Amino acid sequence: MKPKRNKILIACDSSRSLLDFRGKLMEELLVNHDVCVFTPKIHQSHVRNTLERLGISIYENDLNGSNVSLFSDLAYIIKLFKLMRSLKPDVFFPYTFKPVIYGTLVANFFHVNRIAPMLTGLGYSFLNTNNKKQIIKLITKTLLRISLKANNRTSLILQNKDDYNTLIQAGIINANHAAHIVNGSGVDLSHYDYSEPEPSNLNFLMISRLINAKGVNEYYEAATIILQDHPNVQFTLIGAYDPNVDAIDAVLYNKIIKGNVIDYKGEVDDVRPFIKACSVVVLPSFYGEGVPRCILEGMAMGRAVITSDSVGCRETINLSSDQPSGFLVPIKNATCLAEKMLHFILNPSHIIFYGKNGRAYAFEKFDVHKVNRKMLQILEGPAVFA
């Protein structure tokens, strides 16, 4: 007798993330289960076509994950309530803040057998900043505390130990919670092929939404410093301009799009050609990252990395003396970032050496199949208190 095929409902705040971050996981889930997704409207035809080809049921909504809108969020909750009442899922897997908070509350109301909320980083919610987002942070923390209340059906998934400790210290979770830490979303090393960079063609690449906490300003300033003495070095930036409360200001944006310092490519569907063309991947983020996917992609393709010594980012770098894969720099420090860039400019052989070490580290720690084995254990097995 075949085991029962569970119905698994996945909720996200961006349709782009479904294949980029969860594609391989959904493929593995489909072997033994039926998979449904509750996603903001899908505007990319290849995403919709692939999901349909895989046999995944699609349910769309109008959620805006970046902005605060009481009416939009309420409409999302009502739509999810009706969907969950109709589908009666066996497993509910939401990721990112709004799906986790609202979805977990609704799933608990319906006593869904297994609930596995995943926080892919804590974002702004736990950063020590004195700005207008304080009220939003307070509301977010309160809702998290309520939605993540410990029970024997819920297993929380996090992407780094720092986030676990932060949630403990904030009183969001405690020792009674079943909590698991996985190595980010993983990276498909067969999709991101190794290619050896050309040391004589120096090109630093940053992949990021254009928001302050990702370190866009620090990248621009570091590039300006380097170009004073090394005018042939290239600096590339790819990523969408994100009109949320932390979007970079118009002055910086206009400097970037002029192209005098940074070659800005905007949002792209495939980062691989840009990684292949670069020497070093840079992410000076002080955002509350989980494990930044762009760094894993760079490592997978054999690129050295410079990133910040901050939550999530520090997880990605091998700092061992015999197999270093990159550098960690203090947050909001363009001068130090420029110094590490200069290291690779003056030591071009290190670009290849560090890049090969990064590829090996990605195999060891971030291979998507290794990450997904743990994810499957959490989603398929009973919730067990840690």
C-alpha positions as CSV (number, residue, x, y, z in Angstrom):
1,M,0.0,0.0,0.0
2,K,1.4,3.4,-1.1
3,P,1.9,6.0,1.6
4,K,-0.6,8.9,1.6
5,R,0.4,11.8,-0.6
6,N,0.3,14.9,1.6
7,K,-1.0,18.2,0.2
8,I,1.7,20.8,0.8
9,L,0.8,24.5,0.5
10,I,3.7,26.9,0.0
11,A,3.2,30.7,0.6
12,C,5.7,33.4,-0.5
13,D,5.8,37.1,-1.0
14,S,7.5,37.1,-4.5
15,S,6.7,34.8,-7.4
16,R,10.3,35.2,-8.7
17,S,11.5,33.3,-5.6
18,L,9.5,30.2,-6.3
19,L,11.9,28.8,-8.9
20,D,15.0,30.7,-8.0
21,F,15.0,29.7,-4.3
22,R,12.5,26.8,-4.0
23,G,12.6,25.1,-7.4
24,K,14.7,22.1,-6.5
25,L,12.9,21.7,-3.2
26,M,9.5,21.6,-4.9
27,E,10.8,19.0,-7.4
28,E,11.8,16.8,-4.6
29,L,8.5,17.3,-2.7
30,L,6.5,16.4,-5.8
31,V,8.0,12.9,-5.8
32,N,5.8,11.9,-2.8
33,H,3.4,14.8,-2.3
34,D,1.0,17.2,-4.1
35,V,2.3,20.8,-4.0
36,C,0.3,24.1,-4.2
37,V,1.7,27.6,-4.1
38,F,0.0,30.8,-2.8
39,T,1.9,33.6,-4.5
40,P,1.7,37.2,-5.6
41,K,0.7,37.5,-9.2
42,I,3.1,35.7,-11.6
43,H,4.3,38.1,-14.4
44,Q,7.0,36.0,-15.8
45,S,5.7,33.5,-18.3
46,H,8.6,31.0,-17.7
47,V,7.8,30.8,-14.0
48,R,4.1,30.0,-14.7
49,N,4.9,27.6,-17.4
50,T,7.5,25.7,-15.3
51,L,5.2,25.5,-12.3
52,E,2.3,24.2,-14.5
53,R,4.6,21.7,-16.2
54,L,5.7,20.3,-12.8
55,G,2.1,19.8,-11.9
56,I,2.0,22.5,-9.1
57,S,-1.3,24.1,-8.4
58,I,-1.1,27.9,-8.5
59,Y,-3.2,30.3,-6.4
60,E,-2.4,34.0,-6.8
61,N,-2.9,37.1,-4.6
62,D,-2.1,40.8,-4.6
63,L,0.4,40.8,-1.6
64,N,3.1,43.5,-1.6
65,G,5.8,42.1,0.6
66,S,7.8,45.3,0.8
67,N,5.2,47.9,1.7
68,V,2.9,48.3,4.6
69,S,-0.8,48.4,3.6
70,L,-3.5,47.5,6.1
71,F,-6.2,46.9,3.4
72,S,-3.9,44.9,1.2
73,D,-2.7,42.7,4.1
74,L,-6.3,42.2,5.2
75,A,-7.3,41.1,1.7
76,Y,-4.4,38.7,1.7
77,I,-5.5,37.1,5.0
78,I,-9.1,36.7,3.9
79,K,-8.0,35.1,0.6
80,L,-5.6,32.7,2.4
81,F,-8.3,31.9,4.9
82,K,-10.7,30.9,2.1
83,L,-8.0,28.9,0.3
84,M,-6.9,27.0,3.4
85,R,-10.5,26.2,4.3
86,S,-11.0,24.8,0.7
87,L,-7.6,23.0,0.2
88,K,-7.3,21.6,3.8
89,P,-3.5,21.2,3.4
90,D,-1.6,18.6,5.4
91,V,1.6,20.8,5.5
92,F,1.9,24.5,5.3
93,F,5.3,26.0,4.4
94,P,5.4,29.8,4.4
95,Y,8.6,31.9,4.0
96,T,9.4,35.6,4.5
97,F,7.7,37.8,7.0
98,K,4.1,38.4,5.8
99,P,3.4,34.8,4.7
100,V,5.0,33.6,7.9
101,I,3.0,35.9,10.3
102,Y,-0.4,35.8,8.6
103,G,-0.1,32.3,7.2
104,T,0.9,30.7,10.4
105,L,-1.9,32.4,12.3
106,V,-4.4,31.1,9.7
107,A,-2.8,27.6,9.6
108,N,-3.1,27.3,13.4
109,F,-6.7,28.4,13.3
110,F,-7.4,25.4,10.9
111,H,-5.1,23.1,13.0
112,V,-3.0,22.2,10.0
113,N,-1.1,19.1,10.9
114,R,2.4,20.4,10.2
115,I,3.4,24.1,9.9
116,A,6.9,25.0,8.9
117,P,7.4,28.8,8.8
118,M,10.8,29.9,7.4
119,L,12.3,33.3,8.2
120,T,14.8,33.9,5.4
121,G,16.5,36.6,7.5
122,L,15.1,39.2,9.9
123,G,15.4,42.2,7.6
124,Y,15.0,45.6,9.2
125,S,12.8,44.3,12.1
126,F,15.7,43.8,14.5
127,L,18.2,46.4,13.3
128,N,19.1,49.2,15.8
129,T,18.0,52.2,13.8
130,N,16.4,55.4,14.9
131,N,13.9,56.1,12.2
132,K,10.3,56.0,11.2
133,K,10.2,52.3,11.0
134,Q,10.2,51.8,14.7
135,I,6.4,51.4,14.9
136,I,6.5,48.9,12.1
137,K,9.2,46.9,13.9
138,L,7.2,46.8,17.1
139,I,4.1,45.6,15.3
140,T,6.2,43.0,13.4
141,K,7.8,41.7,16.6
142,T,4.4,41.5,18.4
143,L,2.8,39.6,15.5
144,L,5.8,37.2,15.3
145,R,5.5,36.4,19.0
146,I,1.8,35.6,18.5
147,S,2.1,33.6,15.3
148,L,5.1,31.6,16.3
149,K,3.7,30.5,19.7
150,A,5.1,27.1,20.4
151,N,2.9,24.0,19.7
152,N,3.6,20.5,18.6
153,R,2.5,21.1,15.0
154,T,5.0,24.0,14.3
155,S,8.7,23.8,13.4
156,L,10.4,27.1,12.8
157,I,13.1,27.2,10.1
158,L,16.0,29.7,10.2
159,Q,19.0,30.3,8.1
160,N,21.7,31.2,10.6
161,K,22.4,30.9,14.3
162,D,22.4,34.7,14.8
163,D,18.8,34.9,13.9
164,Y,17.9,32.1,16.4
165,N,19.8,34.0,19.2
166,T,18.1,37.3,18.3
167,L,14.6,35.7,18.4
168,I,15.4,34.1,21.8
169,Q,16.8,37.4,23.2
170,A,13.7,39.3,21.9
171,G,11.4,36.8,23.6
172,I,9.8,35.9,20.2
173,I,10.7,32.2,20.8
174,N,12.0,30.2,23.7
175,A,13.5,26.7,24.5
176,N,10.1,25.1,24.0
177,H,10.0,26.0,20.3
178,A,11.0,23.4,17.7
179,A,13.6,25.4,15.7
180,H,15.9,24.2,12.9
181,I,18.8,26.0,11.2
182,V,19.5,25.3,7.5
183,N,22.3,26.6,5.3
184,G,20.2,29.2,3.5
185,S,18.3,28.1,0.4
186,G,21.3,26.3,-1.0
187,V,22.7,26.6,-4.5
188,D,22.4,24.3,-7.5
189,L,26.0,23.7,-8.4
190,S,25.1,22.0,-11.7
191,H,23.2,25.2,-12.7
192,Y,26.0,27.6,-11.7
193,D,29.0,26.1,-13.6
194,Y,32.6,27.0,-12.6
195,S,34.4,29.3,-14.9
196,E,37.9,30.7,-14.3
197,P,37.9,34.5,-14.1
198,E,40.4,36.5,-16.2
199,P,42.6,38.3,-13.6
200,S,43.7,40.9,-16.1
201,N,40.1,42.1,-16.7
202,L,39.2,43.3,-13.2
203,N,35.4,43.6,-12.6
204,F,33.7,43.8,-9.3
205,L,30.0,42.8,-9.2
206,M,27.3,43.6,-6.7
207,I,23.9,41.9,-7.0
208,S,21.3,43.6,-4.9
209,R,18.1,45.5,-4.7
210,L,18.8,49.2,-4.6
211,I,18.2,49.7,-0.9
212,N,20.4,51.4,1.7
213,A,20.8,48.4,4.0
214,K,22.3,46.3,1.2
215,G,25.3,48.7,1.2
216,V,24.8,50.2,-2.2
217,N,26.2,53.6,-1.1
218,E,29.3,51.9,0.4
219,Y,29.9,50.0,-2.9
220,Y,29.6,53.3,-4.8
221,E,32.0,55.1,-2.5
222,A,34.5,52.2,-2.5
223,A,34.4,52.2,-6.3
224,T,35.1,55.9,-6.4
225,I,38.1,55.5,-4.1
226,I,39.6,52.7,-6.3
227,L,39.0,54.5,-9.6
228,Q,41.2,57.4,-8.5
229,D,44.3,55.2,-8.9
230,H,43.0,52.3,-11.0
231,P,40.8,53.8,-13.7
232,N,40.6,50.6,-15.7
233,V,38.9,48.6,-13.0
234,Q,35.2,48.0,-13.7
235,F,32.3,48.0,-11.2
236,T,29.0,46.5,-12.1
237,L,25.7,46.6,-10.3
238,I,22.6,44.5,-11.1
239,G,19.3,44.5,-9.3
240,A,15.9,46.2,-9.2
241,Y,15.3,49.7,-7.8
242,D,13.1,48.9,-4.9
243,P,10.6,51.6,-4.0
244,N,10.3,50.7,-0.3
245,V,11.0,52.8,2.8
246,D,14.7,52.1,2.6
247,A,15.2,52.8,-1.1
248,I,18.4,54.7,-2.0
249,D,17.8,58.4,-2.4
250,A,17.4,60.1,-5.7
251,V,20.9,61.7,-5.6
252,L,22.7,58.4,-5.3
253,Y,20.4,56.7,-7.9
254,N,21.1,59.5,-10.4
255,K,24.8,59.1,-9.8
256,I,24.6,55.4,-10.4
257,I,22.6,55.5,-13.6
258,K,25.0,58.1,-15.1
259,G,27.5,55.2,-15.4
260,N,30.6,57.3,-14.6
261,V,31.5,55.1,-11.6
262,I,29.3,52.0,-11.8
263,D,27.9,50.2,-14.8
264,Y,24.3,49.7,-13.7
265,K,22.4,46.9,-15.5
266,G,19.1,47.0,-13.7
267,E,17.1,43.9,-12.9
268,V,18.1,40.8,-14.9
269,D,16.5,37.3,-15.3
270,D,19.8,35.4,-15.3
271,V,22.8,36.5,-13.2
272,R,25.1,33.8,-14.5
273,P,26.5,35.8,-17.5
274,F,27.3,38.7,-15.2
275,I,29.0,36.5,-12.6
276,K,31.0,34.8,-15.4
277,A,32.2,38.3,-16.6
278,C,33.2,39.4,-13.1
279,S,36.3,38.8,-11.0
280,V,34.9,39.3,-7.5
281,V,31.4,39.4,-6.0
282,V,30.8,42.1,-3.5
283,L,27.9,42.5,-1.0
284,P,28.5,45.1,1.8
285,S,25.1,44.5,3.4
286,F,24.1,45.4,6.9
287,Y,20.5,44.2,6.2
288,G,19.2,41.3,8.4
289,E,20.2,38.6,5.9
290,G,19.4,34.9,6.1
291,V,22.2,33.6,3.9
292,P,22.5,35.9,0.8
293,R,21.8,33.9,-2.3
294,C,23.9,36.2,-4.6
295,I,27.0,35.2,-2.6
296,L,26.3,31.5,-3.0
297,E,25.8,32.0,-6.7
298,G,29.1,33.8,-7.0
299,M,30.9,31.1,-4.9
300,A,29.3,28.3,-7.0
301,M,30.8,29.9,-10.2
302,G,34.2,30.2,-8.6
303,R,34.3,33.9,-7.6
304,A,36.1,35.3,-4.6
305,V,33.8,37.3,-2.3
306,I,33.9,40.4,-0.3
307,T,31.0,40.9,2.1
308,S,30.3,42.4,5.5
309,D,30.9,40.9,8.9
310,S,27.1,40.9,9.6
311,V,24.3,38.5,10.2
312,G,23.9,35.9,7.4
313,C,26.8,37.3,5.3
314,R,29.5,36.0,7.7
315,E,28.1,32.5,7.3
316,T,29.2,32.4,3.6
317,I,33.0,33.0,3.9
318,N,35.6,30.4,4.6
319,L,38.2,32.3,6.6
320,S,40.6,29.4,7.1
321,S,44.3,30.3,6.4
322,D,44.8,27.5,3.9
323,Q,41.4,27.7,2.0
324,P,40.2,31.3,2.2
325,S,37.3,32.2,0.0
326,G,37.0,35.9,0.6
327,F,37.0,38.8,3.1
328,L,34.7,40.2,5.7
329,V,34.6,43.9,6.2
330,P,33.0,46.1,8.9
331,I,29.5,47.4,8.0
332,K,29.1,50.9,6.6
333,N,32.9,51.1,6.0
334,A,33.6,52.0,2.3
335,T,37.3,52.6,3.1
336,C,37.8,49.1,4.4
337,L,35.8,47.7,1.5
338,A,38.1,49.5,-1.0
339,E,41.1,48.1,0.8
340,K,39.9,44.5,0.3
341,M,39.2,45.4,-3.4
342,L,42.7,46.7,-3.7
343,H,44.0,43.4,-2.3
344,F,42.6,41.6,-5.3
345,I,43.8,44.3,-7.7
346,L,47.4,44.0,-6.4
347,N,47.2,40.2,-6.0
348,P,45.4,39.0,-9.2
349,S,46.4,35.3,-8.6
350,H,44.3,35.4,-5.4
351,I,41.2,36.0,-7.5
352,I,41.4,32.4,-8.9
353,F,42.7,30.9,-5.7
354,Y,40.0,32.4,-3.5
355,G,37.4,31.6,-6.1
356,K,38.2,27.9,-6.3
357,N,38.1,27.7,-2.5
358,G,34.7,29.3,-2.6
359,R,33.4,26.8,-5.0
360,A,34.7,24.0,-2.8
361,Y,33.1,25.6,0.3
362,A,29.8,25.8,-1.6
363,F,30.0,22.1,-2.3
364,E,30.7,21.4,1.3
365,K,28.1,23.6,3.0
366,F,25.6,25.0,0.6
367,D,24.9,22.3,-2.0
368,V,21.1,22.6,-2.6
369,H,20.7,18.8,-2.4
370,K,22.2,18.8,1.1
371,V,20.1,21.7,2.2
372,N,17.0,20.1,0.8
373,R,17.6,16.8,2.6
374,K,17.2,18.7,5.9
375,M,14.2,20.6,4.6
376,L,12.5,17.4,3.6
377,Q,13.1,16.0,7.1
378,I,11.4,19.0,8.6
379,L,8.5,19.2,6.1
380,E,7.8,15.4,6.0
381,G,8.5,14.5,9.6
382,P,6.6,15.3,12.8
383,A,7.3,18.6,14.6
384,V,9.8,17.7,17.4
385,F,10.7,20.2,20.1
386,A,14.4,21.1,20.3
